[in-house]
């Protein structure tokens, strides 16, 4: 179809404008308005004039390769017929002399065709309607039959045209297939001379055959030979130039292109604003994270005070466990355990660990509550600042109260486990076990000798041996007394040394707990900082969205530059 380059450029600009509007809407900018002049999609208007039976309908059908107008030997056009795009096909009578025919043919979207009755029509009013339509036409096609290209009615109409209208006239010598090429050349020469005499200028003149052009375009495959023979190739090239070079439409294209470029530059400014805003928001979130880290550092700096409390708890529990050990090491219980098994070391360690863990967890519960309260108060103020600065509601996967409560429980559990493991690492029980084993060996020796002597005394008494049983029993009592004395002496030494070792390890325990306490605090504030996750996710999505938008902007810019070259 003729004018393809113009329509391709127009559609490219239209597509670019739509894509710019989409990009502007995505970035929160101003959506680009439509066609600034309202002319780009106005169809081109072709007015076809000529005498009765000049072949106007056949010419139109050949021009578009579509049976738009009825063709007959007798005059078919009694009214001015305006062909427009519309579906379904219908005919609308505007006046007794004017009809609008709506057809679903795609080319009618861009070209409206006005088929007129003969210029020599005897019906009144035809000529007036034709003359009214000529000024609005983009192209006026004056059709002459090859049998009589001198019809005065058509030439009179041409002679009365203004200079501006005359510049849009094309002379068509129709039915050229009915004459030899030499005759056609002669006729064209006479038409040019006559035009010069009547108007003072020679419009473009084309000898064509509408019949051959229609057959060529209807053939499958396309009949190129028939098309060349029809003469329509040169005519359609002229129409294409007229379509593409119409000053008003070129001005509309350039205006639309200029508006599109302005809108694209506005989108570029908006993208720059978004990038700057995202960077500012990222720095703001980093400052919030530093605030949270400073809160953690402040809590860590308070550790020596907290560890003093833990040390006091450790000392109290060490004294309490030592008292428990002292009661356990009485002579009678100690002698009984010689026969039942001695688990004093394990029991003392378990008691000490249990008591110390409970005490440390109580301290951790108190500290955790203070930290959680501080975080909750900070979060209330933080949410408002985030909403004002970033425009995002500070939310998390679970309520902040639940997040902080879970963090506190983890903090308490972490310190309780650290206390249990710290006591085990001190290895105080190993020394106690060794001392208890040595003590039990001594006690076993005295108890064994006493039992042997008592048994021997009993045997001698049963045999009736005088005085010996009393002597043996007395010796057994001596050894048993010695056992009690050893138990008493070693009890004091072991409990005193055990207590001292526990107190000596208090510093090592506190040092070990320091790192665990700091790590537990780090986990609490890490959980608290996770409440900023949705803000980070929002910023990450916005940052990721900038890059494809930048690429789209770059593609649109290159497209506009290519269109600028075409214009």
Secondary structure, 3 states (H helix, E strand, C coil): CCCHHHHHHHHHHHHHHHHHHHHHHHCCCCCCCCCCCCCCCCCEEEEEEECCCCCHHHHHHHHHCCCCCCCCCCCCCCCEEEEEECCCCEEEEEECCEEEEEECCHHHHCEEEEECCCCCCCCCCHHHHHHHHHCCCCEEEEEEECCECCCHHHHHHHHCCCHHHHCCEEEEEECHHHCCHHHHHHHHHHHHHHHHHHHCCCCEEEECCHHHHHHHHHCCCCCHHHHHHHCHHHHHHHHHHHHHHCHHHHHHHHHHHHHHHHHHHHHHHHHHHHHHHHHHHHHHHHHHHHHHHHHHHHHHHCHHHHHHHHHHHHHHHHHHHHHHHHHHCCHHHHHHHHHHCCCHHHHHHHHHHHHHHHHHHHHHHHHHHHHHHHHHHHHHHHHHHHHHHCCCCCCCCCCHHHHHHHHHHHHHHHHHHHHHHHHHHHCHHHHHHHHHHHHHHHHHHHHHHHHHHHHHHHHHHHHCCCCHHHHHHHHHHHHHHHHHHHHHHHHHHHHHHHHHHHHHCHHHHHHHHHHHHHHHHHHHHHHHHHHHHHHHHHHHHHHHHHHHHHHHHHHHHHHHHHHHHHC
